[in-house]
Amino acid sequence: PGEKYESGFVKFTSLTVIGTSGAEFTVADANGNQITVDDQSQQIFSATPPPAGSQVNFVQGYMFTNSALGWTINPRSTADYSVAFAPSVANIVRQDTFPTSTSTVTVKAKITTKSSTITAADLYYSVDGVFGGKLVMTTSDSIYSATIPAANKDSALVTYYIRAANGDGKVSFSPADTVNDRHFYVTHNRALIIQDVQFTPFKRASSYNGNYVTVRGIATTDRRDYGAIYVQYGTGKWSAIRIISRDSKDTVI
């Protein structure tokens, strides 16, 4: 339907940012219609994209077809859009990497706002799908933190998200879609196995992503077959993992 507008200059008003990727950001109208604000002009890459939840008063630019993004609107400069910025919630870190049933888990995030001040920052958590509560986050130099109480249960799935608001009345969530996505961890009172490292209940990486872990299993291939080692621990879902050695000291078979 956008074909007749390709290369044409268009303007949209009253939109909400629903996601960002690099300098690009995706906006939606009140009916849920979406389009990505792209940077074919290469004039907005240096700008900080408005975080999810920001209100876009208007965005104007030329229409373009991007094979990865579909139809996009491309401002000529940052003057081609006007935004009431929502807070930015970034650099979320869970300090207890390997929580057990008795662990209290501190979560930290960098929360900033461009046009006013942060008026609220709260962490909401659930344990095995049961709402646990709202924790008011404390701050020190834009770093906000809250401590999730111990689950007091082995193999408990703890999910959480952060809500931040600013003086302009704008609100951000991390993750942006708190219905279908959450930050999470699982409590374990034993050593990790492959299934633990592979497990994720959402469309996001393992809760151990970026951490050093030790797992064991049976090698079912070697590099001569597939260029990597596949290791299996038991059977069923999540029970295998692909190993690529970045350092000869990291992999012992």
C-alpha positions as a printed NumPy array, in Angstrom:
array([[  0.   ,   0.   ,   0.   ],
       [  2.923,   2.371,   0.453],
       [  4.223,   1.926,  -3.089],
       [  2.649,   5.118,  -4.45 ],
       [  4.349,   7.133,  -1.693],
       [  7.884,   5.819,  -2.291],
       [ 10.382,   8.711,  -2.402],
       [  7.541,  11.059,  -1.496],
       [  7.798,  13.475,   1.426],
       [  5.252,  12.647,   4.132],
       [  4.461,  13.697,   7.687],
       [  2.938,  11.703,  10.555],
       [  1.681,  13.157,  13.847],
       [  0.748,  11.941,  17.34 ],
       [  2.839,   8.772,  17.509],
       [  4.437,   6.742,  20.297],
       [  7.89 ,   5.143,  20.188],
       [  7.557,   1.387,  20.724],
       [ 11.154,   0.256,  20.156],
       [ 14.663,   1.309,  19.152],
       [ 17.582,  -0.259,  17.286],
       [ 20.748,   1.799,  16.975],
       [ 19.742,   5.236,  15.687],
       [ 16.488,   3.835,  14.266],
       [ 13.237,   3.806,  16.187],
       [  9.799,   2.338,  15.509],
       [  6.643,   4.366,  16.089],
       [  2.95 ,   3.5  ,  16.238],
       [ -0.272,   5.472,  16.026],
       [ -3.308,   5.115,  18.282],
       [ -4.582,   2.213,  16.139],
       [ -1.332,   0.243,  16.363],
       [ -0.11 ,   0.963,  12.822],
       [  3.683,   0.958,  12.83 ],
       [  6.549,   2.347,  10.8  ],
       [ 10.299,   2.609,  11.401],
       [ 12.079,   5.953,  11.409],
       [ 15.264,   5.134,   9.489],
       [ 18.423,   7.066,   8.649],
       [ 18.885,   6.795,   4.906],
       [ 19.94 ,  10.458,   4.956],
       [ 22.71 ,   9.538,   7.41 ],
       [ 22.037,  12.72 ,   9.338],
       [ 20.559,  11.312,  12.567],
       [ 22.966,   8.483,  13.424],
       [ 24.747,  10.676,  15.967],
       [ 21.492,  11.509,  17.749],
       [ 20.214,   9.551,  20.733],
       [ 17.03 ,   7.779,  19.63 ],
       [ 13.975,   8.439,  21.793],
       [ 13.359,   5.473,  24.134],
       [ 10.198,   3.384,  24.011],
       [  7.281,   5.296,  25.507],
       [  8.335,   8.681,  24.121],
       [  5.64 ,  10.762,  22.448],
       [  6.467,  11.834,  18.883],
       [  4.587,  15.048,  18.138],
       [  5.487,  14.705,  14.457],
       [  7.998,  13.026,  12.161],
       [  8.477,  13.934,   8.509],
       [ 10.711,  12.637,   5.757],
       [ 10.746,  10.643,   2.549],
       [  9.369,   7.119,   2.223],
       [ 11.73 ,   4.282,   1.368],
       [ 11.576,   0.492,   1.075],
       [ 14.101,  -1.331,   3.27 ],
       [ 14.32 ,  -5.099,   2.757],
       [ 14.859,  -5.685,   6.475],
       [ 12.48 ,  -3.066,   7.876],
       [  9.792,  -2.801,   5.213],
       [  8.495,   0.723,   4.607],
       [ 10.425,   3.407,   6.468],
       [ 10.176,   7.159,   6.868],
       [ 13.49 ,   8.994,   6.676],
       [ 13.983,  12.42 ,   8.269],
       [ 16.511,  14.71 ,   6.597],
       [ 17.785,  15.869,   9.991],
       [ 16.815,  15.826,  13.663],
       [ 14.709,  18.937,  12.963],
       [ 12.325,  16.679,  11.05 ],
       [ 10.91 ,  15.151,  14.218],
       [  9.72 ,  16.504,  17.568],
       [  9.787,  14.254,  20.605],
       [  8.674,  14.47 ,  24.225],
       [ 11.269,  12.104,  25.598],
       [ 10.391,   9.295,  27.976],
       [ 13.036,   8.074,  30.454],
       [ 15.821,   5.828,  29.176],
       [ 16.275,   2.546,  31.099],
       [ 19.573,   0.904,  30.133],
       [ 22.543,  -1.171,  31.335],
       [ 20.44 ,  -3.513,  33.453],
       [ 22.655,  -5.745,  35.596],
       [ 21.726,  -8.563,  37.975],
       [ 24.471,  -8.633,  40.59 ],
       [ 23.911, -12.196,  41.84 ],
       [ 24.843, -14.221,  38.777],
       [ 23.959, -17.638,  40.193],
       [ 21.072, -17.142,  42.648],
       [ 19.943, -19.938,  44.957],
       [ 16.634, -20.283,  46.784],
       [ 17.929, -18.134,  49.671],
       [ 19.594, -15.415,  47.569],
       [ 18.427, -11.829,  47.629],
       [ 19.128, -10.445,  44.161],
       [ 20.049,  -6.815,  43.541],
       [ 19.187,  -5.396,  40.117],
       [ 20.757,  -2.165,  38.892],
       [ 19.918,   0.022,  35.904],
       [ 20.978,   3.38 ,  34.494],
       [ 17.864,   5.548,  34.253],
       [ 18.098,   8.989,  32.703],
       [ 15.782,  11.525,  31.122],
       [ 16.513,  14.204,  28.586],
       [ 14.047,  16.99 ,  29.265],
       [ 13.107,  16.887,  32.959],
       [ 13.766,  14.72 ,  36.038],
       [ 13.051,  11.127,  37.027],
       [ 10.007,  11.133,  39.296],
       [  9.6  ,   7.367,  39.797],
       [ 11.624,   4.201,  39.267],
       [ 10.122,   0.896,  40.371],
       [ 10.894,  -2.771,  39.882],
       [  7.986,  -5.222,  39.656],
       [  8.68 ,  -8.919,  40.181],
       [  6.862, -12.262,  40.168],
       [  7.811, -15.73 ,  41.399],
       [  6.496, -18.651,  39.34 ],
       [  3.86 , -16.381,  37.847],
       [  2.624, -15.025,  41.177],
       [  3.076, -11.274,  41.606],
       [  5.615, -10.593,  44.342],
       [  5.4  ,  -6.834,  44.688],
       [  6.64 ,  -3.422,  43.628],
       [ 10.084,  -2.327,  44.828],
       [ 10.962,   1.368,  44.862],
       [ 14.439,   1.733,  43.376],
       [ 17.032,   3.865,  45.162],
       [ 19.456,   6.019,  43.199],
       [ 23.037,   7.192,  43.154],
       [ 24.223,   9.235,  40.172],
       [ 21.616,   7.895,  37.702],
       [ 22.213,   4.284,  38.811],
       [ 19.005,   2.897,  40.303],
       [ 18.851,  -0.334,  42.294],
       [ 16.379,  -2.603,  44.029],
       [ 16.798,  -5.927,  45.786],
       [ 14.415,  -8.792,  45.044],
       [ 13.728, -10.88 ,  48.179],
       [ 14.761, -14.525,  48.335],
       [ 12.323, -16.838,  46.562],
       [ 12.81 , -19.474,  49.312],
       [ 12.165, -22.086,  46.655],
       [ 14.464, -24.192,  44.503],
       [ 13.999, -23.959,  40.715],
       [ 11.782, -20.875,  41.063],
       [ 11.336, -18.723,  37.967],
       [ 11.69 , -15.083,  39.003],
       [ 10.644, -12.502,  36.387],
       [ 10.866,  -8.746,  36.666],
       [ 10.576,  -5.47 ,  34.787],
       [ 11.365,  -1.816,  35.495],
       [  9.   ,   1.145,  35.157],
       [ 10.371,   4.703,  35.095],
       [  8.528,   8.028,  34.857],
       [  9.711,  11.605,  34.418],
       [  8.428,  15.069,  35.186],
       [  6.926,  15.375,  31.696],
       [  4.512,  12.577,  32.537],
       [  6.233,  10.119,  30.18 ],
       [  6.743,   6.49 ,  31.193],
       [  9.197,   3.814,  30.027],
       [  9.34 ,   0.093,  30.692],
       [ 12.19 ,  -2.38 ,  30.435],
       [ 11.542,  -4.587,  28.649],
       [  9.182,  -2.474,  26.557],
       [  6.624,  -5.314,  26.232],
       [  6.005,  -6.454,  29.798],
       [  3.169,  -8.792,  28.755],
       [  5.208, -11.067,  26.476],
       [  8.698, -10.414,  27.792],
       [ 10.467, -10.008,  31.148],
       [ 13.95 , -10.053,  32.601],
       [ 14.341, -13.297,  34.52 ],
       [ 16.441, -15.758,  36.481],
       [ 15.931, -19.226,  37.973],
       [ 17.065, -20.27 ,  41.447],
       [ 19.204, -23.419,  41.665],
       [ 20.527, -25.153,  44.788],
       [ 22.941, -27.275,  42.751],
       [ 25.58 , -26.971,  40.064],
       [ 24.391, -25.755,  36.683],
       [ 23.604, -28.194,  33.889],
       [ 23.199, -27.558,  30.174],
       [ 19.421, -27.311,  30.496],
       [ 19.796, -24.377,  32.921],
       [ 22.106, -22.459,  30.59 ],
       [ 19.896, -23.019,  27.534],
       [ 16.554, -22.275,  29.195],
       [ 14.641, -19.107,  28.398],
       [ 10.88 , -18.632,  28.768],
       [ 10.888, -15.547,  26.531],
       [ 12.333, -14.513,  23.169],
       [ 15.559, -13.343,  24.752],
       [ 18.964, -14.743,  25.654],
       [ 19.754, -17.074,  28.534],
       [ 19.785, -15.434,  31.962],
       [ 23.458, -16.468,  32.135],
       [ 24.365, -14.658,  28.917],
       [ 27.725, -12.923,  29.273],
       [ 28.779, -14.947,  32.342],
       [ 31.318, -17.726,  32.761],
       [ 29.689, -21.069,  33.509],
       [ 30.753, -24.697,  33.856],
       [ 28.605, -27.46 ,  32.378],
       [ 29.266, -31.109,  31.573],
       [ 27.939, -33.625,  29.1  ],
       [ 28.705, -36.102,  26.349],
       [ 30.302, -34.804,  23.155],
       [ 28.175, -36.043,  20.246],
       [ 30.25 , -34.471,  17.429],
       [ 33.705, -33.087,  16.878],
       [ 35.02 , -30.237,  14.766],
       [ 35.697, -32.532,  11.789],
       [ 31.949, -32.994,  11.304],
       [ 30.407, -29.62 ,  12.019],
       [ 33.231, -27.234,  12.827],
       [ 32.173, -27.213,  16.475],
       [ 31.54 , -29.56 ,  19.387],
       [ 27.983, -30.4  ,  20.416],
       [ 27.546, -31.61 ,  23.991],
       [ 24.491, -33.412,  25.354],
       [ 23.323, -33.801,  28.95 ],
       [ 20.404, -36.202,  29.175],
       [ 17.577, -35.883,  26.683],
       [ 14.695, -33.591,  25.906],
       [ 14.31 , -29.847,  25.539],
       [ 17.289, -27.595,  26.336],
       [ 19.596, -30.624,  26.81 ],
       [ 22.289, -29.868,  24.188],
       [ 24.667, -27.009,  23.585],
       [ 27.098, -25.962,  20.86 ],
       [ 30.616, -25.149,  21.992],
       [ 32.961, -22.875,  20.083],
       [ 36.343, -22.48 ,  21.744],
       [ 37.565, -18.889,  21.854],
       [ 40.544, -19.899,  23.959],
       [ 42.132, -23.347,  24.222],
       [ 42.005, -23.032,  28.036],
       [ 38.206, -22.627,  28.05 ],
       [ 37.275, -26.04 ,  26.657],
       [ 38.39 , -29.318,  28.216],
       [ 37.102, -32.583,  26.708]])
